[in-house]
Amino acid sequence: MCWRIKQFWTTLVLITFFTTFLPHPLLAEDPAVSLEQAIQTAKELFSVPPSYSDFHSQFSSNIQSKSWVLRWQAPEPETGSLEVAIDAGSGECISMNLWRPKNPAGATGPALSEAEAYRLADVQLKRLLPSKAAALRLLKEPELIYLDGYDQRNYNFVWERYENGIPVLGDGARMEIDSQSREVISYNLDWLEVPPGGIDKAISSEQALKVFQNEKMLQLQYTAPQGARTYGTKSQDKPRLVYTIAHPSNGTINAVTGEPLLLKNGQWEESRGRNESMKSMDSAAGGAPASAPRLSPEEIKELEKNSRFIGQDEAIARVKKWLTIPADAVLNNASLERDWQNQERRVWNLNWNTPATGKGEVREYRLWARVDALNGRIYAFNQYNDEQTTSGITKEAALAITDSFIKQIEPELAGQIKLNEQTESRLPLLPVEKENQSQWDFSYTRLVNQVPFPQQGISITISGQEKKVIGYELNWSEYDFPPADRALSMEEANRVYLQAAPLTLCYTRIYQENSKSMPVLVYKSLPAPGQKGLAMIDAISKEALDAGGAPLTDKPGPRFFSDIKGHWAEKEITLIGSAGLMADYGQQFHPDETINTISFLRALLGIKDGIGSISNGKEDARIMSICQQRGWVKEKIDANAPLTRDYLSRVLVRSMGLERVAQNSALFVNPYPDDRSIDQSNLGYAALVDGLGLIPSSPAFNSQQSVTRGEAAYALIKSLNL
């Protein structure tokens, strides 16, 4: 348990150290730019697609800045999203990211040249930063290009900030332009305050050179190429002899004092320069237009939610009711955001740090708390104290403190939990309990109708030295639970489970500290063939489930069909099964059965994106929507209707990016001259699938004839081999 706590604190320290995301206004001081003003500014600067109806906001606050982060996205994530950050003080736009799925059919029009893209970017930069653009200079660097999809490339432009005629490393702007859509798809601004003047006091470049040389900032070293092999005889894999900067100043000289810049404890130098990627700060900006765009229902809903939340001061007061915060602790970060366990819930995340003591220690994380923004309920807190102590208390004393605390903070839940006792089988994973310990960790499982719900409950950490709760976490959500009286009897459950995983006589290996492992003959419940991954069964339906609670039948994996032996498309169907596709009938394929359109589209998507793309519970409507976005489906069709040979040809040709060719019927000679189902509208498609061998040769195309599952598998596999 201790290592988990250390890992938890380490992760939070890193997150808090580098960035802080929050959502909503309710701070100790209201920001100069309100949430509504931020929304108006963002919508004035960027066009929000009407389909991006899901909207939410976050408020980011750190020692450098405060900003609103606004996110619009479509209800279906595959269709894209737009995120814009607005500085809560200045109203300027600091960052923007637009994501849309790529067009799988390829480029649809002439792409921008680099010169055209730069002219567009320059116009946008001046529009976004009218007061800062003059201080920015374009950094022109060669860009690596890839010939595959070259005409769909994006152009990236980086501007560096100059003040008093000299560059400000790390400050500037970055913009990415889509050469096809001609849109700005990403933008970032980094801008900190720079003291004016001081150049006249700087030492000369000649003097700086002498300092560099006299201090011997360069050092002769060996270095190996990154990723070099440790075997072989190729000379490029051998270490190289190099000179590199190896000086406490990292090669930095104070231009006023003429001395190497030696940083004090707790300081660090800006690392972003011309040779490194500029990172977006958690701040933003932009000015509200004279005629403000109308707010969408989702945006209005967000404002209404925002008005009901408790403020930062109230959230802090709720925490102080249960904890004594050290007088020298500083509230380092405060964020109001969506709860990661429940997207409908909003919580305040509060972080306090204790300043360095002056004895060489760096700034440390001390306290973190999570508070419900609607009702003030405490979901979690953790206090960290690195003081070493040998004093402790007994388990009984720690449990008494725990029970008392739970009854005070969650009196209604105290009777709905059960203490998880440490068992002997867990000893290899957990430290052995001592009579007196400096820290005790307890976890309680939630009970529903007196039935355990292990995924939820309460966790408590007790300090033996302070004899109080220093860590607490409540994981509790409202669900509609099936009645317990509908469950199978224990006798029936045993029968069903052991039928799927029979008790099997086998040897198992037992491990013991400081001793060799010892084989022991046992009976063990082992999954039967076809039941791999079995972890549980549904207590009502008797369905076999995996460790995540999903039916084993939904689990992706290769399929071996028993009814395809000797079929003319056996080879292709076998490959389809090996990819886990078209497994509608379990161990059977039904090769001569008609396939419907949605089943074919699902298989095509699985081939293009892998089985994972269609095995995550995607419903037919989602599959159809993705295929429409990619241009495979353009007509209004009945997804459950039988797939015709005509529509198979259209979908496959589109998926291969050949529709522009197919639409030029003058290029083709009808391979089926006696087939009256061929006309100018489908000649190109029919000729392509015939010429490319995607369908077996036959005297007629029969465009309206239904396609069998075997034919569909054949066509799909053949389309991959082109």
C-alpha positions, 0 to 999 in steps of 0.5 A: 500500500505504501508504494501506491501512496508514494506513486500517487503523490509523485504523480500529483507533484509532477502534474501540479508542478507543470500545469493546472487545469480547472473549470469555472469561475468561482475563485477568491477573486473574479477574473477580469474576463468572465466565462461568457466573455471568453466564449464570445471571444472564442466564437468571434475568432474561430468558427464553431461547427454546428455539429459540435454541440457538446460544450464544457469549460475549464478554468486554469489557474497557476502562478503565471496566469489564469485562463478559460479553456473552452471545448466544443465537440460532437456527440460522437467523438470520431467527428472532431472537436475544437478547444480554445484557451482565453486568458482570463486577465487580458482576453487574448487567445492563447491556444486553439486546437481543431481536430477532424478525422482525415478524409480516407479518400485522399485529397479532394482539391488543390493543396496550398503551397507553402507560400500561400499557407504562410500568407494565410498564417500571417493574416491569422497571426495579426488577427489573433495578436494585433498588439504582439504580432510586430514583436514576432519574427518567423523562424524559418527552418527546413521541414521534413516531408513525406511523399506519402500523402504529400498533398495532404500535409500540414504546414507549421510556422513558428514565430519567436519573440524579440524585445529590444532587438534580441530574442526571448527564448521560449516566447513566441507563437506557433500555428499549423495550417491544413493545406487542404481545408485552409484552416488553422488547426492549431495555435499556441502563444507563450508570452511572459513579462520581460523587463525593459532596457538593460542592454547598455549594461551588458558585457561585449560578445568578446568578453563573454567568449573569454568567460566561456573559455576561461571557465572551460565550459566545454568538456571532452566526452564519449557519447553513443548514438541514441538507440545504438545497438550493443552488438555488431561491428558497424562503425556508426554503432560505436561511441563517438568522442565529442565535446559537450557543455558540462558546467554547473551553469549549463553554459549560461553566462550572466551578461551584466555581471560577466559571471557564469549563471549559477542557479540557486536551489529551487530555480531552473532555466527556461529550456525552450529555445529555437531547437526545442518545441514550444509548449502551450501555457495554460492561459489564453486571450482574445477581445470580445467583438462588438456584436457578440455571437449568440450562445448555444443551448449547451453553452447556456447550460454550462453557464447555468451549472456554473452559477449553482456551484459553491465557490473556492472559499466555500470548498476550502472551508469544507476541507478545513472542517476536517483538516488542520492546514499548516499556517505556512501552507500556500494554496498553490492550485485550485481547479473546478472540473469534471470528475474523472469518475463521473462526467456529470459531476463537477469537483474542486481540486485544491492543492497546498504546498509548503514553501522550502525551509531554506535547508536545501529542500525543494518545494514539496506537495503537502495537501490535496483535496477533492470537493463536490462543487454542488453540495460540498461533499468531500470525495478525497484528501491526502496530507503528506508529511515526510518526517520520520517517526518510530512512534505508532499505534495499534490496529484497534486504536487506528480502527477506532479513529477510522470508524469515528471519522466515517460516522462523522463525515458520512453517517448515512454510509457508515452502515453500507460498508464492510472492512476489507481484512488483510488475508494471508494470501495477500502477504506477498503483496502487502507489508506484514502488519506489526503490533504498532505502526506509524501508519495504517491503511484501511479500505471498506467495500460498499454493500448494496442490499448486503451484497459487496460492490468491490469497485466502490467504497471508502479508503482511510489512512491513519497517522500513528504519530498524529493519531488522526486521519491523513488520507481519505477517499470516497468512491460512491456513485448512484446506480440502478442495481438489479434486485439481489433476489433475482440471482441464481442459487449458489448451487446453480451458480457453481454448476454453471461456472464449473461447467465453463471452468472445470476443476482440473488436477494440476501442479501449481508453484508456490513461492516463499521469501528466501526459498526456492519455489515448490510445486504442489499438486492441486485441483484448479478451476481452469477455463474450458476450450473457448472460455479463455478469459473467463473470470465470472458469470452473469448471476441472472443470465448465466453468461460467461464474463471476463475480468472487466465484466464483458461477455466473452462472446464480445471479446476480440480474438481469432475465429475458427469457423467449422462450416467453411471446409471446401468452400470456394472462398475458404482461404479468404474466410479463414483470413477474415476469421483470423482477424476476428471479423464477421463472427456473428455466428460464433464458431460458424460463418454461414458462407452462403447466407446473404450479408446485409449492408451494415455487416459488410461496413462493419467488416470493412471498418475492422479491416481498415482500423483493426478489430478494436475499432468495432469491438468497443460496443459501437452500435450500427448507427455509429458504424454508419456514421463513421463510414459516412464521414470517410466517404464510403457511404454517400447515399441514403440506404437501409443499413439492414437491407441485403448488400447488392453487388452494385453497392459492394462495388461502390463502397470498395471503390470509394474505400480504395480512393478510386471513385474519381476514376470510376465516375469517368465511364468513358475510360471503361469498356463494359466487361458484361456487354449482355448485362442490362443492369450496367449503365453509365452510372455504374459502369466504372465501378463494375469494371473496376471490381471486375478488372481488379479481381474483387469478385469471381468472374461470371458472365453477368454482373447482376448489379441488384443481386444480393451478396453472400457472406462468402463473396463479401469476405472474398472481396474484402481480402482481395481488396487488400492485396492490390 
